[in-house]
Amino acid sequence: MNPNPTKTMKPNPETTVAEVTILWSETTLDVAQLGRSSGEQTSFSIGEDPSCDSWIGLDHLTGRSRMTLVTLDGDQPVAHVPANAGISLIRPTVTMSDPCQLQRLGLATQNGSGDLRIPLEEGWVAEIEVGELTYRVRRTTPDVLERAATPVDWNS
């Protein structure tokens, strides 16, 4: 589990554009919202470095102590998939898990380290499997965040 959990804050539906959910099997460990306004988190990183948002061992990142998993390119979230990680790109009509196919279709590009870069369109979800954890990255919409930000009355 993450020794430095992500700051829990009420998402701003007008500026939040991405959400990262950390899963261990079917159990949600943490959720982070990324936004484009001042003071909001604009990227999400994993690794052993103390500045990371989620702790994961070096052996899962091919020796790197830190890797940025999600960035924002304006309003578009971009998933960065480590070369040795599993990927499922879930689109409204199809799910794809073959990195080569994602590149052939122009949905992903590969950098010199073999990591994939996948810009997420509306309705797309990237599930990145690193070790025993899955990082579910999705583009958010104001209506989804409004519902998520609604407080729950546990006394009723």
N, C-alpha and C positions, 0 to 999 in steps of 0.2 A: 504494500500500500504506500501511497505517497507520503513521505515524512513532512513535506511542505505543501499542504493542500492548496488548491486554487482558491483565490479570494472569492467568497460567495457574495454576490451583490445582485440587486434587482436589475435585470437587463433593461436597457433603454430601447424600446421597440423602434424608435426613429433612427438609431445609429448602429444597432447591433446587426451584424451581417453573417455571422457564423457561430456555430456551436460545436464544441468538442466534448463528446461523452466518453469517459474511460470505463470500459467494461472488463470484468473478469468473469468469463463464461457469460451467464445471463445477469450477473449482479452489477449494478451501476456503482462505481466507486467515486466518481466525481464528474462534474459538468463545468465547463468554462465557456463563457460567451466572449466573442471577439467583436470589437466595434471600431468604428472609424473616427470617433470624436476624441478630443483631448481627454486624457485620463483613462481611457478605456484600453484594455489589453488588445494589442494588434497582431500578436503572433503567439504560437504555442510551441514549446520545445520539450523534448524528452532527453533523458540521460542521467548521468551521475553528478554532473556539475551542479553546485548549489543554486545556480540561477535558473535551473530547469523548472518547468511547471509540473512535470511528472517524472518520478524516479524510475529508471530502468537501467539494468546492468550494461556495462561496456560490451559484453559478449553479444548482445543483441543489436549493437550499433557498429559492428565491425571495428571495434577499438576506439571509436569516437566517444568523448565524454559528454557531448551535447549535439543534438540535431534539432533543427527547427522542423516541426511536423506540419504546421499550418501557418500560412501568411495571408495577408490581404493585399490584393491588387485592386485598389479602389474599393468597389463594392463586391468584388469577386473573391471568394475564398479560394486558396490554392493549397491542395494537399501535396506534401512532399513525402514520398514513400521510400524508406530505406531499401537498399538493394536486396537485403536478405529478408525482407518482410513480406507477408502475404497481403494481397490487395483484392478487394471486391468493390467494383464501381457499380453502384445500384442506380439505374436510370428508370424513369417511369415505365418503360416497356421491356427492359432487359437488364440482367446482371452479368457483368463481365469480370473475370478473374485472371485473365491471361495478359501479363504485362506487354508481351509482343503484339498481341491483337490491339491493345489500347494504343500502342505507338503506331501501328499500321493504319488505324482509323483516324489518326491525328488527335486523339483524345488525351494523349500523354506525350511528354518528351523526356529524354533521359540525359542526365548530366554526366560528367567525366567519372564520377564515383559509382555510376550505375543506379543512382537514385532516380525515381520517377517524379515528375512534376505534373500534377493534374489540376487544371482550373475547373472548378465546380460550377456548373450551370444551375439554374433554378430547378429544384426537384431532384437533383442528384445527391447521392450520399456515397462517401468513400469510407469503407471499413478497412482499416490498416491493422494487420495482426503482427504484433511485435512481442515475441516470447509468448507468455500466457495472457497478455492483455490485448484487447481490441480497442482502437481509438476510432470512434464513429464521428466523422466530420460531415456536417451538413450546412448548407446555406439556410439561413433563417428568413422568416418573413414577419412583418409586424404583428399579424393576427396570431401567429403561433406564440410569439413572445408575450403578447398581452395575456393569453390564457395561462402561460407558464408563470407570469408574474403575479397572477391573482392569488392573494393569500388564502390559505385553507383554514377554516374554522374547525379545529380538532375537537371542540367541545360539543358540537351539534351532532 
